[in-house]
Each structure stands twice: as structure tokens, then as C-alpha cells.
């Protein structure tokens, strides 16, 4: 029973990291796997990674919903 609780908690970490990953504009399921493999550290890592959006001209970071590069 304790093992089942641990597995469920780690899956929840994966889901949280996956949602953050997706909300930062990244595609794929890398956030989910970081959350599964690293647990709470995976969530922190996904938060620190920031947005996956980049300006096509200068490669600078772009805020989601921006109409032009700063």
C-alpha cells in the first residue's frame, strides 16, 4: 500500500511539471518525464528553465502573447 502511494505522488509530480512545461510554451512531454524522474526537483528545474519561446531573428526570449520582440 505504501508503494502505491509513492507511485501516485511521483505521477502527480510528473503531471505538475508537465503542466508547467506546457504553460511555458514548450511542446512534447519532457516536463512530465522530468517530474517523474526527479520528483520535486523536476518541478523546480522546469520552473527555472523558463519560456521556450524565442525570437526568430535575435534568438532572445519572448514573452508569450507578445506581438514583437523587445
ZADO-1210 file (C-alpha; in nm, 4 decimals, padded with zeros to 6 digits):
<atoms>
<atom x="00.0000" y="00.0000" z="00.0000" code="UNK" pos="1"/>
<atom x="00.2847" y="00.2395" z="00.0795" code="UNK" pos="2"/>
<atom x="00.4463" y="00.1717" z="-00.2576" code="UNK" pos="3"/>
<atom x="00.1201" y="00.2603" z="-00.4329" code="UNK" pos="4"/>
<atom x="00.1079" y="00.5956" z="-00.2514" code="UNK" pos="5"/>
<atom x="00.4670" y="00.6720" z="-00.3512" code="UNK" pos="6"/>
<atom x="00.3952" y="00.5877" z="-00.7154" code="UNK" pos="7"/>
<atom x="00.0840" y="00.8085" z="-00.7183" code="UNK" pos="8"/>
<atom x="00.2743" y="01.1001" z="-00.5638" code="UNK" pos="9"/>
<atom x="00.5534" y="01.0719" z="-00.8242" code="UNK" pos="10"/>
<atom x="00.2956" y="01.0647" z="-01.1038" code="UNK" pos="11"/>
<atom x="00.1431" y="01.3813" z="-00.9571" code="UNK" pos="12"/>
<atom x="00.4899" y="01.5426" z="-00.9647" code="UNK" pos="13"/>
<atom x="00.5099" y="01.4461" z="-01.3319" code="UNK" pos="14"/>
<atom x="00.1702" y="01.5948" z="-01.4100" code="UNK" pos="15"/>
<atom x="00.2528" y="01.9222" z="-01.2328" code="UNK" pos="16"/>
<atom x="00.5869" y="01.9525" z="-01.4136" code="UNK" pos="17"/>
<atom x="00.4174" y="01.8675" z="-01.7451" code="UNK" pos="18"/>
<atom x="00.1554" y="02.1394" z="-01.6981" code="UNK" pos="19"/>
<atom x="00.4225" y="02.3972" z="-01.6148" code="UNK" pos="20"/>
<atom x="00.6254" y="02.2801" z="-01.9162" code="UNK" pos="21"/>
<atom x="00.3241" y="02.3234" z="-02.1461" code="UNK" pos="22"/>
<atom x="00.2300" y="02.6631" z="-01.9975" code="UNK" pos="23"/>
<atom x="00.5829" y="02.7885" z="-02.0682" code="UNK" pos="24"/>
<atom x="00.5239" y="02.7304" z="-02.4387" code="UNK" pos="25"/>
<atom x="00.7249" y="02.4129" z="-02.4747" code="UNK" pos="26"/>
<atom x="00.5968" y="02.1181" z="-02.6750" code="UNK" pos="27"/>
<atom x="00.6293" y="01.7494" z="-02.6033" code="UNK" pos="28"/>
<atom x="00.6157" y="01.5733" z="-02.2708" code="UNK" pos="29"/>
<atom x="00.9660" y="01.6455" z="-02.1386" code="UNK" pos="30"/>
<atom x="00.8281" y="01.8193" z="-01.8301" code="UNK" pos="31"/>
<atom x="00.6249" y="01.5144" z="-01.7374" code="UNK" pos="32"/>
<atom x="00.9304" y="01.2910" z="-01.7562" code="UNK" pos="33"/>
<atom x="01.1436" y="01.5369" z="-01.5578" code="UNK" pos="34"/>
<atom x="00.8758" y="01.5351" z="-01.2887" code="UNK" pos="35"/>
<atom x="00.8565" y="01.1555" z="-01.2889" code="UNK" pos="36"/>
<atom x="01.2327" y="01.1040" z="-01.2783" code="UNK" pos="37"/>
<atom x="01.3297" y="01.3854" z="-01.0411" code="UNK" pos="38"/>
<atom x="01.0115" y="01.4472" z="-00.8418" code="UNK" pos="39"/>
<atom x="01.0057" y="01.7888" z="-00.6742" code="UNK" pos="40"/>
<atom x="01.3478" y="01.8716" z="-00.8216" code="UNK" pos="41"/>
<atom x="01.1994" y="01.8179" z="-01.1679" code="UNK" pos="42"/>
<atom x="00.9285" y="02.0735" z="-01.0931" code="UNK" pos="43"/>
<atom x="01.1904" y="02.3242" z="-00.9773" code="UNK" pos="44"/>
<atom x="01.4011" y="02.2561" z="-01.2861" code="UNK" pos="45"/>
<atom x="01.1058" y="02.3145" z="-01.5186" code="UNK" pos="46"/>
<atom x="01.0256" y="02.6407" z="-01.3376" code="UNK" pos="47"/>
<atom x="01.3850" y="02.7626" z="-01.3693" code="UNK" pos="48"/>
<atom x="01.4053" y="02.6720" z="-01.7396" code="UNK" pos="49"/>
<atom x="01.1551" y="02.9460" z="-01.8227" code="UNK" pos="50"/>
<atom x="00.9832" y="03.0044" z="-02.1532" code="UNK" pos="51"/>
<atom x="01.0686" y="02.8043" z="-02.4619" code="UNK" pos="52"/>
<atom x="00.9714" y="03.0885" z="-02.6936" code="UNK" pos="53"/>
<atom x="01.2498" y="03.2636" z="-02.8832" code="UNK" pos="54"/>
<atom x="01.2563" y="03.5473" z="-03.1340" code="UNK" pos="55"/>
<atom x="01.3294" y="03.4072" z="-03.4821" code="UNK" pos="56"/>
<atom x="01.5652" y="03.6990" z="-03.5600" code="UNK" pos="57"/>
<atom x="01.7678" y="03.7655" z="-03.2439" code="UNK" pos="58"/>
<atom x="01.7015" y="03.4366" z="-03.0577" code="UNK" pos="59"/>
<atom x="01.6131" y="03.6378" z="-02.7461" code="UNK" pos="60"/>
<atom x="01.3475" y="03.5196" z="-02.5037" code="UNK" pos="61"/>
<atom x="00.9941" y="03.6265" z="-02.5923" code="UNK" pos="62"/>
<atom x="00.7035" y="03.6607" z="-02.3527" code="UNK" pos="63"/>
<atom x="00.4015" y="03.4516" z="-02.4510" code="UNK" pos="64"/>
<atom x="00.1435" y="03.6658" z="-02.6280" code="UNK" pos="65"/>
<atom x="00.3902" y="03.9393" z="-02.7272" code="UNK" pos="66"/>
<atom x="00.3391" y="04.0903" z="-03.0717" code="UNK" pos="67"/>
<atom x="00.7048" y="04.1828" z="-03.1215" code="UNK" pos="68"/>
<atom x="01.0498" y="04.1264" z="-02.9767" code="UNK" pos="69"/>
<atom x="01.1695" y="04.3723" z="-02.7144" code="UNK" pos="70"/>
</atoms>
